[in-house]
Structures are given as C-alpha cells and as structure tokens.
Amino acid sequence: MMDVVYFAWVRERIGLPREKVESTAATVSELVAELSVREERYAAAFADLSALRVALDQELSDFDASLEGVREVAFFPPMTGG
C-alpha cells in the first residue's frame, strides 16, 4: 500500500489530492498504466507523460524508477521559474 499524491491540474483532473493505492506495479510507469485504466479521469490526467513529473518519497525521479520500498508517489506538472 502506498500514498499517491496529485498536485495542480493533475489533482483537478482526478478530483482527489491523495489516495492510498494497492498496486502490484514494479515501476512508476506500471503504476501509471494501472491508474489509467481505472476511469476516464485518470486516463485524462496521465495521457501525456511528457507533461508530468514524479517524485518518490519526495525525491524527484523517473517513470522507469522502481517502486520497491516506496511509501509515497507524487505526480505534478513541471515547475516553472518566475
């Protein structure tokens, strides 16, 4: 069981700030695939992975990263300077 956290427009599309997810996914990409087939709102949020970033236990990571031992996965749009 892991916490999945959504920020900015990802949260708006999915409609939740966070949720607990039971997953057999070995990588972030596999988790995204599992979430995407849940409902249309998840598919819409994950339609363009190039527009998303991911952090594992609050460390910026990649979509091919392992989920072994991870307690929190966060999805958010790229940060822009300002």
BAVO-797191 format. One line per field, with one value per atom (N, C-alpha, C): residue in one letter; atom name; z, y, x. Coordinates in nm, 3 decimals. Last residue first. Example, Ala and Ser with C-alpha at 12.3 -4.5 7.8 and 13.67 -1.06 7.14 Angstrom:
BEGIN
resn (S_S_S_A_A_A) .
name (N_CA_C_N_CA_C) .
c3 (0.708_0.714_0.787_0.780_0.780_0.780) .
c2 (-0.225_-0.106_0.003_-0.569_-0.450_-0.330) .
c1 (1.285_1.367_1.290_1.319_1.230_1.320) .
END
This chain:
BEGIN
resn (G_G_G_G_G_G_T_T_T_M_M_M_P_P_P_P_P_P_F_F_F_F_F_F_A_A_A_V_V_V_E_E_E_R_R_R_V_V_V_G_G_G_E_E_E_L_L_L_S_S_S_A_A_A_D_D_D_F_F_F_D_D_D_S_S_S_L_L_L_E_E_E_Q_Q_Q_D_D_D_L_L_L_A_A_A_V_V_V_R_R_R_L_L_L_A_A_A_S_S_S_L_L_L_D_D_D_A_A_A_F_F_F_A_A_A_A_A_A_A_A_A_Y_Y_Y_R_R_R_E_E_E_E_E_E_R_R_R_V_V_V_S_S_S_L_L_L_E_E_E_A_A_A_V_V_V_L_L_L_E_E_E_S_S_S_V_V_V_T_T_T_A_A_A_A_A_A_T_T_T_S_S_S_E_E_E_V_V_V_K_K_K_E_E_E_R_R_R_P_P_P_L_L_L_G_G_G_I_I_I_R_R_R_E_E_E_R_R_R_V_V_V_W_W_W_A_A_A_F_F_F_Y_Y_Y_V_V_V_V_V_V_D_D_D_M_M_M_M_M_M) .
name (N_CA_C_N_CA_C_N_CA_C_N_CA_C_N_CA_C_N_CA_C_N_CA_C_N_CA_C_N_CA_C_N_CA_C_N_CA_C_N_CA_C_N_CA_C_N_CA_C_N_CA_C_N_CA_C_N_CA_C_N_CA_C_N_CA_C_N_CA_C_N_CA_C_N_CA_C_N_CA_C_N_CA_C_N_CA_C_N_CA_C_N_CA_C_N_CA_C_N_CA_C_N_CA_C_N_CA_C_N_CA_C_N_CA_C_N_CA_C_N_CA_C_N_CA_C_N_CA_C_N_CA_C_N_CA_C_N_CA_C_N_CA_C_N_CA_C_N_CA_C_N_CA_C_N_CA_C_N_CA_C_N_CA_C_N_CA_C_N_CA_C_N_CA_C_N_CA_C_N_CA_C_N_CA_C_N_CA_C_N_CA_C_N_CA_C_N_CA_C_N_CA_C_N_CA_C_N_CA_C_N_CA_C_N_CA_C_N_CA_C_N_CA_C_N_CA_C_N_CA_C_N_CA_C_N_CA_C_N_CA_C_N_CA_C_N_CA_C_N_CA_C_N_CA_C_N_CA_C_N_CA_C_N_CA_C_N_CA_C_N_CA_C_N_CA_C_N_CA_C_N_CA_C_N_CA_C) .
c3 (-1.194_-1.205_-1.128_-1.349_-1.272_-1.283_-1.308_-1.393_-1.305_-1.283_-1.217_-1.316_-1.451_-1.434_-1.366_-1.246_-1.369_-1.344_-1.057_-1.067_-1.200_-0.826_-0.967_-0.974_-0.592_-0.618_-0.766_-0.377_-0.517_-0.541_-0.086_-0.145_-0.288_-0.026_0.052_-0.010_-0.176_-0.184_-0.106_-0.193_-0.069_-0.067_-0.538_-0.423_-0.301_-0.771_-0.660_-0.534_-0.992_-0.915_-0.802_-1.274_-1.141_-1.072_-1.510_-1.512_-1.376_-1.460_-1.475_-1.483_-1.203_-1.342_-1.346_-0.946_-1.002_-1.147_-0.656_-0.798_-0.862_-0.351_-0.431_-0.578_-0.195_-0.202_-0.269_-0.257_-0.121_-0.120_-0.581_-0.495_-0.357_-0.817_-0.703_-0.621_-1.159_-1.050_-0.941_-1.400_-1.325_-1.212_-1.724_-1.583_-1.528_-1.992_-1.919_-1.769_-2.085_-2.101_-2.027_-2.058_-1.951_-1.965_-2.122_-2.178_-2.068_-1.974_-2.120_-2.179_-1.708_-1.745_-1.895_-1.697_-1.620_-1.665_-1.853_-1.897_-1.826_-1.695_-1.831_-1.881_-1.476_-1.461_-1.598_-1.593_-1.532_-1.509_-1.673_-1.775_-1.714_-1.458_-1.501_-1.601_-1.465_-1.363_-1.414_-1.638_-1.680_-1.577_-1.504_-1.626_-1.669_-1.298_-1.266_-1.389_-1.448_-1.361_-1.332_-1.567_-1.652_-1.571_-1.338_-1.425_-1.513_-1.256_-1.170_-1.252_-1.466_-1.445_-1.356_-1.424_-1.549_-1.536_-1.177_-1.186_-1.311_-1.134_-1.170_-1.170_-1.051_-1.012_-1.039_-0.923_-1.017_-0.962_-0.773_-0.798_-0.891_-0.515_-0.651_-0.657_-0.358_-0.351_-0.493_-0.251_-0.365_-0.334_-0.110_-0.083_-0.196_-0.242_-0.214_-0.181_-0.279_-0.249_-0.229_-0.390_-0.360_-0.334_-0.672_-0.538_-0.513_-0.936_-0.837_-0.694_-1.170_-1.099_-0.993_-1.249_-1.341_-1.269_-1.018_-1.071_-1.163_-0.993_-0.888_-0.940_-1.225_-1.210_-1.106_-1.184_-1.276_-1.271_-0.853_-0.961_-1.052_-0.763_-0.747_-0.873_-0.578_-0.704_-0.678_-0.444_-0.423_-0.559_-0.300_-0.428_-0.414_-0.066_-0.087_-0.225_-0.088_-0.093_-0.107_0.000_0.000_0.000) .
c2 (3.181_3.300_3.415_2.851_2.960_3.086_2.575_2.681_2.791_2.223_2.353_2.456_2.003_2.059_2.196_1.874_1.931_1.985_1.563_1.707_1.756_1.299_1.340_1.489_1.097_1.225_1.258_0.828_0.866_0.995_0.684_0.792_0.820_0.461_0.485_0.591_0.207_0.344_0.356_-0.054_0.019_0.161_-0.035_-0.118_-0.032_0.091_0.131_0.050_0.212_0.105_0.161_0.430_0.401_0.290_0.525_0.386_0.345_0.788_0.696_0.550_0.923_0.896_0.795_1.185_1.055_1.045_1.375_1.374_1.247_1.265_1.281_1.274_1.198_1.339_1.362_0.929_0.969_1.106_1.022_0.904_0.939_1.223_1.217_1.094_1.316_1.224_1.233_1.523_1.484_1.393_1.561_1.525_1.499_1.581_1.699_1.673_1.337_1.440_1.568_1.191_1.181_1.284_1.244_1.296_1.298_1.114_1.100_1.143_1.121_1.058_1.043_1.243_1.302_1.247_1.071_1.209_1.270_0.840_0.835_0.975_0.939_0.901_0.897_0.979_1.094_1.063_0.722_0.822_0.938_0.473_0.559_0.660_0.274_0.280_0.350_0.289_0.207_0.207_0.448_0.499_0.419_0.291_0.401_0.446_0.114_0.063_0.173_0.297_0.212_0.158_0.400_0.489_0.408_0.165_0.225_0.318_0.136_0.033_0.085_0.367_0.351_0.247_0.307_0.417_0.403_-0.054_0.076_0.182_-0.264_-0.266_-0.132_-0.294_-0.230_-0.235_-0.377_-0.479_-0.423_-0.176_-0.196_-0.310_0.022_-0.112_-0.147_0.352_0.262_0.130_0.624_0.506_0.407_0.959_0.836_0.725_1.315_1.197_1.076_1.495_1.541_1.425_1.430_1.392_1.451_1.472_1.509_1.470_1.448_1.325_1.352_1.717_1.617_1.493_1.836_1.884_1.780_1.698_1.686_1.728_1.800_1.655_1.628_2.071_2.024_1.873_2.029_2.123_2.063_1.687_1.832_1.905_1.391_1.463_1.613_1.097_1.237_1.307_0.792_0.857_0.998_0.577_0.701_0.754_0.218_0.342_0.461_-0.119_0.000_0.124) .
c1 (1.008_0.927_0.975_1.008_1.068_0.985_0.794_0.847_0.902_0.784_0.791_0.845_0.560_0.694_0.687_0.288_0.341_0.483_0.302_0.282_0.336_0.262_0.260_0.227_0.429_0.362_0.375_0.416_0.440_0.362_0.547_0.468_0.514_0.699_0.578_0.488_0.891_0.840_0.709_0.984_1.004_0.951_0.995_1.027_1.058_0.949_0.863_0.894_1.204_1.143_1.058_1.159_1.213_1.134_1.065_1.113_1.172_1.003_0.892_0.936_1.221_1.183_1.069_1.214_1.252_1.208_1.272_1.242_1.295_1.152_1.274_1.235_0.933_0.973_1.108_0.887_0.923_0.992_0.934_0.919_0.973_0.773_0.865_0.831_0.744_0.710_0.817_0.577_0.697_0.651_0.429_0.425_0.564_0.423_0.375_0.371_0.487_0.590_0.551_0.256_0.355_0.466_-0.053_0.073_0.178_-0.254_-0.249_-0.115_-0.318_-0.192_-0.173_-0.567_-0.457_-0.321_-0.723_-0.702_-0.581_-0.720_-0.665_-0.634_-0.861_-0.720_-0.651_-1.112_-1.041_-0.894_-1.192_-1.155_-1.076_-1.043_-1.154_-1.101_-0.832_-0.936_-1.062_-0.624_-0.738_-0.851_-0.438_-0.501_-0.622_-0.332_-0.424_-0.503_-0.171_-0.279_-0.381_0.007_-0.079_-0.196_0.131_0.054_-0.041_0.262_0.159_0.070_0.443_0.340_0.228_0.599_0.523_0.413_0.718_0.622_0.537_0.727_0.784_0.675_0.575_0.717_0.783_0.244_0.338_0.480_0.044_0.147_0.253_-0.107_-0.059_0.041_-0.330_-0.274_-0.234_-0.315_-0.328_-0.259_-0.478_-0.397_-0.423_-0.456_-0.529_-0.430_-0.507_-0.424_-0.514_-0.684_-0.549_-0.453_-0.896_-0.850_-0.712_-0.955_-1.056_-1.020_-0.817_-0.853_-0.959_-0.791_-0.847_-0.894_-0.679_-0.806_-0.871_-0.436_-0.537_-0.674_-0.319_-0.335_-0.444_-0.297_-0.401_-0.419_-0.170_-0.207_-0.314_-0.088_-0.078_-0.127_-0.147_-0.163_-0.160_-0.006_-0.043_-0.045_-0.054_-0.033_-0.090_0.088_0.014_0.048_0.058_0.135_0.040_0.086_0.000_0.090) .
END
